[in-house]
Amino acid sequence: MNLLISDRPLPGGLPAREENRYIDLTQLKIADCTGCFGCWIKTPGKCVIRDDAVSKYPLLAQSERLLCVSRILYGGYGVQMKAVLERAIPIQQPFIRLYQGETHHFQRNTTEKEAVIIACGREGALSEEERALFLRLTARNAKNLQWKTWRVLFPAEEDTEAVIRREVDAWPVS
């Protein structure tokens, strides 16, 4: 499955294929993670908060190709993207193992994925410091979530829709 998840409205006319899923976070109600760890203890693999996130993080776990489109704030993901990524903690288990010389959680029913993150600046270009900080953050996400490959794109605001279309068009058709 191919998954496009965006914290900005999606462009129209994206290919409607069975293997493609599109999530427009601006249309969903997703609460912040409370850090209760109920998804590990009370209801293993399922968040105890009942909102739109519970039907979305399984898609994140099962996607083979992931395209995240997020506004960047102070070198990090936008508010909605950050909330959905934090609420995806049920796709990890509470157990720790050594992975590439570091301690990381075991994944729960996840598929290896190729990830592309499209990082959008606010009203203009991102500073070099914001880009560097975001690259460090996504490198840590990639390792923690054990992405097979990943890359970050920093298009100009006016080019973002074209970059989204180009990346989706590059997804293989099954």
C-alpha atoms as one frame of an Amber mdcrd trajectory, in Angstrom:
protein
   0.000   0.000   0.000   1.074   3.570  -0.745   0.167   6.216   1.826   0.138
   9.988   1.448  -0.471  11.799   4.718  -0.593  15.576   4.747  -1.180  18.360
   7.252  -2.147  20.711   4.418  -5.074  20.264   2.020  -4.305  17.705  -0.673
  -4.223  18.732  -4.332  -7.142  17.480  -6.407  -6.800  14.902  -9.144  -4.448
  12.467  -7.421  -4.632   8.967  -8.972  -7.500   6.918  -7.540  -5.933   3.466
  -7.309  -6.816   0.663  -4.937  -3.268   0.572  -3.521  -3.163   4.340  -2.791
  -4.495   5.884   0.400  -4.675   9.626   0.991  -5.081  11.186   4.429  -5.788
  14.900   4.725  -5.176  15.668   8.395  -6.925  19.035   8.057 -10.204  17.107
   7.747  -9.710  14.899  10.833 -10.079  15.185  14.584  -6.923  13.866  16.217
  -6.242  14.547  19.883  -2.767  14.870  21.323  -1.149  11.796  22.872  -1.551
  11.913  26.649   1.462   9.673  27.298  -0.656   7.222  29.303   0.892   4.129
  27.611  -2.570   2.526  27.596  -1.745   1.361  24.067   0.994  -0.808  25.562
  -0.648  -1.875  28.837  -4.475  -1.652  28.761  -5.193  -2.269  25.069  -1.945
  -3.513  23.458  -1.598  -2.171  19.923  -4.633   0.128  20.181  -4.797   3.685
  21.447  -7.278   4.249  24.266  -8.298   7.644  22.819 -11.180   7.172  20.393
 -10.884   9.626  17.529  -9.794   9.600  13.870  -6.225   8.529  14.693  -7.197
   4.941  15.568  -8.105   4.220  11.947  -5.025   5.987  10.529  -1.955   4.691
  12.390  -2.564   1.092  11.170  -2.264   2.477   7.618   1.010   4.102   8.633
   2.256   0.734   9.920   1.226  -1.244   6.832   2.281   1.144   4.070   5.198
   0.142   1.861   5.618   3.665   0.545   4.972   6.670   2.759   4.761  10.273
   1.616   4.429  12.784   4.482   3.687  16.384   3.639   4.147  18.670   6.601
   4.599  22.292   7.367   7.779  22.785   9.361   7.652  24.755  12.603  10.900
  25.559  14.406  12.669  22.616  12.761   9.923  20.090  13.589   6.732  18.730
  12.073   3.588  20.835  11.970   1.117  20.407  14.839  -1.262  17.966  13.097
   1.510  15.766  11.676   3.297  15.684  15.022   0.068  14.634  16.755  -0.610
  11.750  14.357   3.001  10.521  14.514   2.947  10.582  18.304  -0.408   8.787
  18.339   1.177   5.995  16.245   3.019   4.666  19.306   0.749   1.557  19.296
   2.668   0.309  16.239   5.616  -0.191  18.553   5.894  -2.588  21.449   7.139
  -1.635  24.921  10.013  -4.093  24.573  13.503  -2.841  23.730  16.209  -4.408
  21.564  19.534  -3.463  20.066  19.122  -2.170  16.519  22.172  -0.896  14.647
  24.034  -0.467  17.929  21.239   1.502  19.650  18.254   0.586  21.787  14.942
   0.767  19.934  11.450  -0.601  20.401  10.287  -3.708  18.587   7.808  -2.821
  15.846   4.295  -4.316  15.909   3.024  -5.660  12.561   4.833  -3.072  10.477
   5.953  -3.240   6.873   9.369  -2.041   5.753   8.861   1.229   3.956  10.328
   3.768   1.640   9.556   7.180   3.074   9.620  10.629   1.504   8.976  13.698
   3.604   8.006  16.926   1.864   8.884  19.741   4.236   6.997  22.960   3.558
   8.182  26.303   4.823   5.914  28.938   6.259   5.511  31.991   4.078   8.842
  31.520   2.384  11.964  29.473   2.631  13.119  27.602   5.693  16.353  28.750
   7.279  19.421  26.520   7.035  19.176  25.929  10.769  15.541  24.748  10.465
  16.456  22.442   7.562  19.388  20.927   9.454  17.304  20.400  12.577  14.490
  18.792  10.558  16.957  16.498   8.771  18.283  15.341  12.159  14.720  14.741
  13.389  13.719  12.716  10.330  16.955  10.687  10.520  16.017   9.723  14.080
  12.426   8.915  12.998  13.752   6.765  10.161  15.972   4.781  12.480  13.411
   4.470  15.264  10.656   3.355  12.858  13.151   1.262  10.873  12.390   2.754
   7.474  14.194   0.958   4.667  14.917   4.224   2.829  14.001   7.839   3.398
  14.627  11.261   1.971  13.473  14.800   2.675  12.487  17.354   0.039  12.294
  21.098   0.699  10.281  22.548  -2.201   9.357  26.204  -2.476   5.774  26.810
  -1.354   4.591  27.416  -4.930   6.154  24.118  -6.087   4.776  21.884  -3.314
   1.698  20.604  -5.195   3.798  19.717  -8.247   6.300  17.846  -6.051   3.456
  15.924  -4.357   2.059  14.927  -7.774   5.506  13.889  -9.037   6.109  11.673
  -5.996   2.650  10.038  -6.191   3.028   9.496  -9.956   6.303   7.653  -9.255
   4.545   5.058  -7.103   4.416   1.725  -8.935   1.027   0.516 -10.157   0.119
  -2.950  -8.946
